[in-house]
Amino acid sequence: MATVILGIESSCDETAASICIDGEIMSNEVATQIIHRQYGGVVPELASRAHQQNIIPVVDRALRLAGITMKDLSGIAFTQGPGLLGSLLVGTSFAKGVAFSLSIPLLPVHHMKAHILSHFIDKPKPDFPFLCLTVSGGHTQIVKVSGFQTMEVIGETTDDAVGEAFDKAAKMLGLHYPGGPEIDLLAKKGNSRAFSFSKTSMQELNFSFSGIKTSILYFLREKVKENPDFIKDNINDLAASIQFSLIQMLFEKLEMASKQTGINEIAIAGGVSANSLIRETLHQRGIDLGWNVFVPKFEYCTDNAAMIAISGYYQLQNGVNEVDLEIQALPRLPF
């Protein structure tokens, strides 16, 4: 009998549903909330309301595309955390209702671990152990992955995530939210060595992005005093230089982690892994350093339900089979 998992993702402003059958993703539907752009960031109350409106239509589309009905489900996986509480509650409540009504396993998934397991959706798949650089708007981590349920954070940011650094730098440049993709686009036409910025030096494998954000802010203030049109006149070079500096910080630590652990299976995951320079740099490091590199498809980089469904599938394969209605959404769910 086929193992059929419905995955639900609602940690932030994406309402997503996916169907996984015997480890193969059959559908992956996402409803994006455009309204937050006018506020320069995600508004939690608006996000949770939109999830309530979107979740049933999105799940219905995912089921229809996969050619199944609710009665075919073997389990339901959902994002337990971390994320916005109101958003998580919508997905958690929906999953509980489905699990209770069908008497099927309820499979809570850690959002960042799911990003890592997105590498097991398509081939090629990394061998254990491997290192995964997880980069998003809320997280920057180097994770040693020894198994589907065995992961250890060996390096992380002590302050801001790299995705937040991208967005705040973009705001300083007058770009729209989310700023990371806009920086990436402009950087393609700029000189990445045009400007340099001070960085905070961190011991071991940890990151700090507060220092470089401050450096960018002060640099722009001084230049704009001299020339009010400085940002406009140099927007491409600024975007390229900022992007290059942030990504160099990531790969300095990733190289260090590979040397310390002796692991050459290297992966990236999370929303910022969609950045073109990160992907190019990883492939080039793979050639230069002899790494086996793994880069997820773009659709599996940003928040999606396929990664939740595949995580739930492997949970079920490892014996998680209870309908635990006491499970709660945890916005600060620890790794």
Buried (B, 14 or more C-beta within 10 A) or exposed (E): EEBBBBBBBBBBBBBBBBBBBEBEBBBBBBBBBEBBEEEEBBBBEBBBBBBBEBBEEBBEBBBEBBEBEBEBBBBBBBBBBBBBBBBBBBBBBBBBEBBEEBEBBBBBBBBBBBBBBBBBBBEEEBEEBBBBBBBBBBBBBBBBBEEBEEBEBBBBBEBBBBBBBBBBBBBBBEBEBBBBBBBBEBBEEBBBEBBEBEBBEBEEBBBBBBBBBEBBBEBBEEBEEEEEEBBEEBBBBBBBBBBBBBBEBBBBBBBBBBEEBEBBBBBBBBBBBBBEBBBEBBEEBBEEBEBBBBBBEEBBBBBBBBBBBBBBBBBBEEEBEEBEEEBEBBBEBEB
